[in-house]
Amino acid sequence: MNSKFIGGLIGSALIIGLSLPAITGQAATKSYQVKKLTKTAHHHYYVPTKDFSQHSWYLGLHGKHATLKHAHRLSKTARNTYTSDKQIQLKTGKKTFKLLGVKPSAHAAVVWINTQYLHSGKNPNRIRSTRTSKGHYTQHGDALDWFNGSHFKTLSNADYYVTTYPFARSSDYQQSAYQKTPSTIKAVSGNHLASFKTLAYLPITMQTTGDYSNPQSIVMTPHGQGMYIMQTTHSYSTTGRVVYYNLAGLKKYGITSTHMDRLRRATHDHATNKLTATDREILTQVKVGPQFNTGHGQSLAYNPHNHQLWFIGHGGKHANVQRLSKTTLKPIRKINFHLGNRIKVGSVLTFDQHGTAYFYSQTATVGKSPKRSVKLFAGKIGAKTVRFHLIMQGLRYSPGTITQAMSYNPRRNRLYLVSNGSITSLPVAHLGHLKHGNIESTMFQTTREFEGLSFTTNGQANLLVNRGAEVLKATSNDF
């Protein structure tokens, strides 16, 4: 045996995966005879899913003997492809164990794993992608990290669940589409009350009757100078567009104060070829994007870390996320992927200040997770690949029947789960170990359909609702 080679390993703590006789006590150790230690030709290996839960051990080399000490379970092997480095044989009694020294990356420390757990070749579950056309990528490998479902728990939060109600127009909108005074949506119960008051009435018609009447999601610019509205052509349509409204410019025409009807009048005049000089000036503050396949349209989201706009073009088992150009208002990047593990991608999306992406789903049927409970997913959306993991603590009660939107408040560092007539929020810093006092819930007195929620950097909340389409802002900055 090469004494110099072994000498470089003495005193180090190296992780291995072994199937060995039980060692009594966490700190107990057992001595094994080192039979052989050799270098190996570089080759690729991986640990299959069924062996993720195998125990690991620490290895200490002492001349011709090695000691093993219980460490932890293998937890980072789900996607790793290892490159072989060296091999060692240990003997105890009449049994001999062969261990392979491998590296998960070029600069990583050597990890020792029992060869019985290693399969030859590249890890089939590694995340990678292929380019199918310009800006379009297909990801291979499950986007969802492996987890043990039996470890998932729910926090028994207060039940502020709002059942389905028939959507109705606001009373003012029923009287006239050209509303001149703000409407109000008030909170009626919950542990964090808030009210919303109209910021702007959005167009209903631009080309043909009602073609702008189905807004689905909203993104406010960081300082509230403008807003992006993703809308579909009609209910249940997956075709739509994004419209940008320059709020700073529109304010000059009283759209948010003294002449709240002007924006709707200008777009209606456009449809009927009756544009006035003022109409034309107002419409210069509105940028209309081209039509494209928006999917459900609920998920337009701003990533404050890289200043990009993304949305879920299609949810479910075979999903895609798309990046939207803020210049052309059309998609410029598309990543097709699947979560795996029989879990579907939700229809809502948001990002926190560090660029972590989130979506949530709620359980519709009784199963391992309680009915009406919430599961939260977090991850990263990169240039070519997507990766998510399940946060192993959910909420026992979702805010309502229909998942409408998800948002992030950078001022309070909280995530918001939006359903019709009800909004629940929770702190990002406590995800996975939430307590009852962390959860804030608000129930509103309304029959309106909630479509989206977006925050500015100072914490101003802006709520998008329908029938008719309008944006309301919270009356205080602590929502």
C-alpha positions in Angstrom: 0.0 0.0 0.0 1.2 3.5 -0.8 2.0 5.0 2.7 2.3 8.5 1.3 -1.2 8.2 -0.3 -2.7 7.0 3.0 -0.9 9.6 5.0 -2.7 12.4 3.1 -6.0 10.9 4.4 -5.1 10.4 8.0 -7.2 12.6 10.4 -9.7 13.6 7.7 -13.4 13.0 8.0 -14.6 11.4 4.8 -18.2 10.3 4.2 -19.0 6.8 3.0 -22.2 4.8 2.5 -22.1 1.4 4.2 -24.4 -1.4 5.0 -22.7 -2.5 8.2 -23.6 -4.2 11.5 -25.3 -1.7 13.9 -23.0 0.4 15.9 -24.2 1.0 19.5 -24.6 4.7 20.3 -24.2 7.8 18.1 -20.5 8.3 19.0 -19.5 4.6 19.0 -16.8 3.6 16.6 -15.5 0.2 15.3 -12.1 -0.6 13.8 -11.7 -2.2 10.4 -8.6 -3.5 8.7 -7.6 -1.7 5.5 -6.8 -4.3 3.0 -6.1 -2.2 -0.1 -6.2 1.4 -1.2 -5.7 2.2 -4.9 -6.3 4.9 -7.5 -9.0 4.2 -10.1 -9.7 5.3 -13.7 -12.1 8.1 -13.9 -15.7 6.9 -14.5 -19.2 8.2 -13.8 -21.5 6.8 -11.1 -24.7 7.8 -9.4 -26.9 6.7 -6.4 -30.4 5.5 -7.5 -33.5 7.0 -5.9 -34.3 3.9 -3.8 -31.0 4.3 -1.9 -31.3 8.0 -1.0 -32.1 7.1 2.6 -29.1 5.0 3.2 -27.0 5.9 6.2 -23.6 7.5 5.9 -20.5 7.2 8.1 -17.3 9.1 8.9 -14.1 7.3 8.0 -10.8 7.9 9.9 -7.6 6.2 8.7 -5.0 5.1 11.2 -2.2 3.3 9.4 -3.5 0.0 8.4 -6.8 0.4 10.3 -9.9 2.5 9.7 -12.6 3.6 12.1 -16.2 4.3 11.2 -18.6 6.6 13.0 -22.3 7.1 12.3 -22.9 10.5 10.4 -26.1 11.3 8.6 -28.3 10.1 5.7 -27.4 10.6 2.1 -29.4 13.7 1.1 -27.6 15.3 -1.8 -27.3 12.3 -4.1 -30.6 12.8 -5.9 -29.0 14.7 -8.9 -25.3 14.1 -8.5 -23.1 12.3 -11.1 -19.9 11.3 -9.3 -16.5 10.8 -10.9 -14.4 8.0 -9.4 -11.2 8.9 -7.7 -9.8 6.0 -5.6 -11.0 2.7 -4.1 -10.5 1.1 -0.7 -11.3 -2.3 0.8 -12.1 -2.7 4.5 -12.3 -6.0 6.4 -14.1 -7.0 9.5 -13.9 -10.6 10.5 -14.6 -12.6 7.4 -16.4 -9.8 5.6 -14.8 -7.4 3.1 -16.4 -4.2 2.0 -15.3 -2.3 -1.1 -15.7 1.5 -1.1 -15.3 3.9 -4.0 -13.9 7.4 -3.5 -15.8 9.7 -5.8 -16.2 13.5 -6.4 -19.5 15.2 -7.1 -17.6 18.0 -8.9 -14.1 18.8 -10.0 -13.2 20.8 -6.9 -15.3 18.9 -4.3 -13.8 16.8 -1.5 -13.7 13.0 -2.0 -16.9 11.2 -0.8 -16.7 7.5 0.0 -19.7 5.3 -0.9 -20.2 1.6 -0.8 -20.1 0.2 -4.3 -23.3 -1.7 -3.8 -25.2 1.7 -3.8 -23.5 3.0 -6.9 -24.7 2.5 -10.5 -22.4 3.1 -13.5 -23.1 6.0 -15.8 -24.5 9.6 -15.5 -27.3 10.2 -13.1 -30.5 10.0 -15.2 -32.2 12.4 -12.8 -29.6 15.2 -13.3 -31.1 18.4 -14.5 -30.1 19.4 -18.0 -31.8 20.8 -21.1 -31.6 20.8 -24.8 -32.4 23.7 -27.1 -35.3 22.9 -29.5 -35.4 26.3 -31.2 -34.3 29.9 -30.6 -35.1 30.7 -27.0 -36.9 27.4 -26.4 -35.5 24.7 -24.2 -36.7 21.3 -23.0 -35.5 20.2 -19.6 -34.6 16.5 -18.8 -34.8 15.1 -15.3 -37.4 15.9 -12.7 -37.6 19.5 -11.7 -38.8 18.6 -8.2 -36.3 17.4 -5.7 -36.9 14.1 -4.1 -38.7 14.2 -0.7 -40.1 11.8 1.8 -43.9 12.4 1.8 -44.3 11.0 5.3 -42.3 13.9 6.6 -44.7 16.5 5.2 -46.7 18.3 7.9 -49.4 21.0 8.0 -49.7 23.9 10.4 -53.3 24.0 11.8 -53.8 27.7 11.0 -57.0 29.5 11.7 -59.8 28.6 9.2 -60.6 31.8 7.2 -61.6 29.7 4.1 -64.1 31.5 1.8 -66.3 29.1 -0.2 -67.2 29.7 -3.8 -69.6 32.6 -4.4 -71.3 33.8 -7.6 -69.2 36.6 -9.1 -71.1 39.8 -9.6 -70.4 43.3 -10.9 -69.9 46.2 -8.5 -73.0 48.3 -8.0 -71.4 51.3 -9.6 -70.3 49.3 -12.7 -73.8 48.0 -13.1 -75.1 51.6 -13.4 -72.4 52.7 -15.8 -69.1 51.4 -17.2 -67.7 54.9 -17.0 -67.2 55.1 -13.3 -66.0 58.4 -12.0 -65.6 57.8 -8.3 -63.6 55.1 -6.5 -65.1 51.9 -5.1 -64.0 50.2 -1.9 -63.5 46.6 -0.8 -63.5 46.3 2.9 -62.2 43.5 5.2 -64.8 42.0 7.5 -62.9 39.4 9.5 -59.5 37.9 10.0 -56.4 38.8 12.1 -55.0 41.4 9.7 -57.8 43.8 8.5 -57.3 46.0 5.4 -59.3 47.9 2.9 -58.7 48.6 -0.8 -59.8 51.7 -2.7 -59.8 52.1 -6.5 -56.5 53.3 -8.1 -57.6 53.0 -11.7 -60.4 51.7 -13.8 -59.0 49.5 -16.6 -60.3 49.4 -20.2 -63.1 47.0 -21.1 -63.1 47.4 -24.8 -60.2 48.3 -27.2 -61.0 46.7 -30.6 -64.3 44.8 -30.1 -66.8 44.7 -27.3 -65.4 43.3 -24.1 -62.0 42.2 -25.5 -60.2 43.8 -22.5 -62.6 42.6 -19.9 -60.7 39.5 -18.6 -57.6 40.6 -16.7 -55.7 37.7 -15.1 -52.6 39.0 -13.3 -50.8 42.2 -12.4 -47.2 43.4 -11.9 -46.5 46.8 -10.6 -43.1 48.4 -11.4 -40.9 48.7 -8.2 -41.9 52.3 -7.5 -45.4 52.2 -8.8 -44.8 54.3 -11.9 -46.4 51.7 -14.2 -48.1 48.3 -14.3 -48.2 45.2 -16.5 -51.6 43.5 -16.9 -51.8 40.0 -18.4 -55.2 39.4 -19.9 -56.9 36.7 -22.0 -59.4 37.4 -24.8 -62.3 35.9 -22.9 -63.1 33.5 -20.0 -61.4 30.1 -20.4 -59.3 31.3 -23.3 -55.5 30.6 -23.3 -54.9 33.4 -25.8 -54.2 36.9 -24.6 -51.6 39.7 -24.3 -49.8 41.9 -21.9 -50.7 45.6 -21.7 -48.4 48.2 -20.0 -49.9 51.2 -18.4 -47.7 54.2 -17.6 -49.4 55.3 -14.4 -47.2 58.3 -14.0 -48.3 59.6 -17.4 -51.9 58.7 -16.9 -52.1 60.6 -13.6 -51.7 63.8 -15.6 -55.2 63.2 -17.1 -56.8 62.5 -13.8 -57.2 58.7 -14.5 -56.4 58.0 -10.8 -58.2 60.9 -9.3 -60.5 63.5 -10.9 -61.3 61.9 -14.2 -61.4 58.2 -13.5 -63.6 57.4 -16.5 -61.2 58.8 -19.1 -59.2 55.7 -19.7 -62.3 53.6 -20.5 -63.7 56.3 -22.6 -60.5 56.6 -24.6 -60.3 52.9 -25.4 -64.0 52.7 -26.3 -63.6 55.7 -28.6 -60.7 53.8 -30.2 -63.0 50.8 -30.9 -65.7 53.1 -32.4 -63.3 55.3 -34.4 -64.3 58.4 -32.4 -60.9 59.4 -30.9 -60.6 62.9 -29.6 -57.2 64.7 -29.2 -57.3 63.9 -25.4 -58.0 60.2 -26.2 -55.0 60.0 -28.4 -52.8 61.6 -25.7 -54.1 59.2 -23.1 -53.5 56.2 -25.3 -49.8 57.1 -25.8 -49.5 56.1 -22.1 -50.8 52.6 -22.9 -48.6 50.0 -24.6 -50.4 47.1 -26.1 -48.5 43.9 -26.7 -49.2 41.3 -29.4 -51.4 38.3 -28.9 -49.8 35.0 -27.9 -50.6 31.8 -25.9 -50.7 33.0 -22.3 -52.1 29.9 -20.8 -54.4 30.7 -17.9 -52.6 34.0 -17.4 -52.7 34.1 -13.6 -49.0 34.0 -13.1 -47.2 37.0 -14.5 -44.5 37.8 -11.9 -41.5 40.1 -11.5 -38.2 38.8 -10.2 -36.6 41.7 -8.3 -33.2 39.9 -8.2 -32.7 40.0 -12.0 -35.5 42.4 -13.0 -37.1 39.8 -15.3 -40.8 39.0 -15.9 -41.8 35.4 -16.0 -45.1 33.5 -16.2 -46.3 29.9 -16.3 -47.4 29.2 -19.8 -48.8 25.9 -19.0 -49.3 24.1 -15.6 -50.0 20.5 -14.8 -47.7 17.5 -15.3 -46.1 18.8 -18.5 -45.5 22.4 -17.8 -43.5 25.4 -19.1 -42.4 28.8 -17.8 -41.8 31.7 -20.1 -39.9 35.0 -19.8 -41.6 38.1 -21.1 -39.8 40.9 -22.8 -40.5 44.3 -21.1 -39.8 45.9 -24.5 -41.9 43.9 -26.9 -44.3 42.5 -24.3 -44.0 39.0 -25.9 -42.2 35.8 -24.7 -38.5 35.6 -25.5 -37.7 32.4 -23.5 -39.5 29.2 -22.9 -38.5 26.2 -20.7 -40.5 23.0 -20.9 -40.3 20.8 -17.8 -42.0 18.3 -15.5 -41.9 18.2 -11.8 -42.1 14.4 -11.6 -43.4 12.4 -8.6 -47.0 12.8 -9.9 -47.1 16.4 -8.7 -48.6 19.1 -11.0 -47.2 22.6 -11.5 -49.6 25.2 -10.1 -51.0 28.2 -12.0 -49.6 31.0 -9.9 -46.1 32.3 -9.4 -44.0 34.9 -7.5 -40.4 35.7 -6.6 -38.8 37.0 -3.5 -36.0 39.6 -3.3 -33.3 36.8 -3.7 -34.8 35.5 -6.9 -36.4 32.4 -5.3 -39.5 31.4 -7.2 -42.7 30.1 -5.4 -46.0 28.6 -6.3 -48.6 27.0 -4.2 -51.4 24.4 -4.7 -54.3 23.2 -2.5 -55.5 19.7 -2.0 -58.9 19.2 -3.5 -59.6 15.6 -2.4 -58.9 13.7 0.8 -55.7 11.8 0.7 -52.4 11.8 2.5 -52.8 15.6 2.8 -56.0 17.0 4.4 -58.6 18.4 2.0 -58.3 22.2 1.5 -54.7 22.3 2.7 -51.9 24.2 1.1 -48.6 22.9 -0.3 -45.8 25.5 -0.9 -43.0 25.0 -3.5 -39.8 27.0 -3.8 -37.0 27.0 -6.3 -35.1 28.7 -9.0 -35.9 29.5 -12.6 -32.7 29.8 -14.6 -31.9 30.6 -18.2 -32.4 27.0 -19.4 -33.5 24.9 -16.4 -36.0 25.0 -13.5 -35.7 23.4 -10.1 -38.2 23.3 -7.2 -38.5 21.6 -3.8 -41.5 21.1 -1.6 -41.4 23.1 1.6 -42.1 20.3 4.2 -44.6 22.3 6.1 -47.9 23.5 4.6 -51.1 25.1 5.9 -54.1 23.1 7.1 -56.5 25.7 5.5 -56.2 27.5 2.2 -57.7 31.0 1.9 -60.5 29.9 -0.5 -61.8 27.5 -3.1 -60.0 28.8 -6.2 -56.2 29.6 -6.3 -56.2 33.0 -8.0 -52.7 34.5 -7.4 -49.6 34.6 -5.4 -47.5 37.6 -4.5 -44.5 38.9 -2.5 -44.2 42.0 -0.3 -40.5 43.1 -0.3 -41.1 45.5 2.6 -42.5 42.9 4.9 -40.7 39.8 3.3 -44.0 37.9 3.2 -45.7 35.7 0.7 -49.4 36.2 -0.1 -51.9 33.5 -1.2 -54.9 35.0 -2.9 -58.3 33.5 -3.4 -61.7 35.1 -4.1 -62.6 37.2 -1.1 -59.7 36.0 1.1 -56.0 36.5 1.3 -53.5 34.7 3.6 -49.9 35.7 4.1 -46.8 34.1 5.8 -43.2 35.2 6.4 -40.5 33.9 4.1 -38.0 33.7 7.0 -40.2 31.2 8.8 -41.1 28.9 5.9 -40.8 25.3 7.0 -41.2 26.1 10.7 -44.2 28.4 10.8 -46.1 29.1 14.0 -49.7 30.2 14.5 -48.7 33.8 15.2 -46.8 34.0 11.8 -50.0 33.6 9.7 -52.1 36.7 8.7 -55.5 36.3 7.1 -58.1 38.7 5.7 -61.6 38.0 4.6 -63.4 40.7 2.5 -67.0 41.7 2.0 -67.3 41.3 -1.7 -68.7 39.4 -4.6 -65.9 40.4 -7.0 -63.5 38.0 -8.6 -59.9 38.6 -7.3 -57.4 38.2 -10.1 -54.0 39.4 -8.9 -52.0 41.2 -6.2 -48.7 43.1 -6.6 -46.6 45.2 -4.3 -44.2 48.1 -4.8 -40.9 48.3 -3.0 -42.4 50.4 -0.2 -45.0 47.8 0.5 -48.0 49.4 -1.3 -50.4 46.6 -2.1 -52.4 46.7 -5.4 -55.3 44.3 -6.0 -56.6 43.4 -9.4 -60.3 42.5 -9.6 -62.9 42.0 -12.3 -66.5 42.9 -13.2 -65.4 45.5 -14.1 -61.7 45.4 -14.5 -60.0 47.7 -12.0 -56.9 48.0 -9.7 -57.4 48.9 -6.1 -54.7 49.9 -3.7 -54.6 49.2 0.0 -55.4 52.2 2.2 -52.2 51.6 4.3 -48.7 50.3 3.6 -48.8 47.5 6.2 -50.9 44.9 4.5 
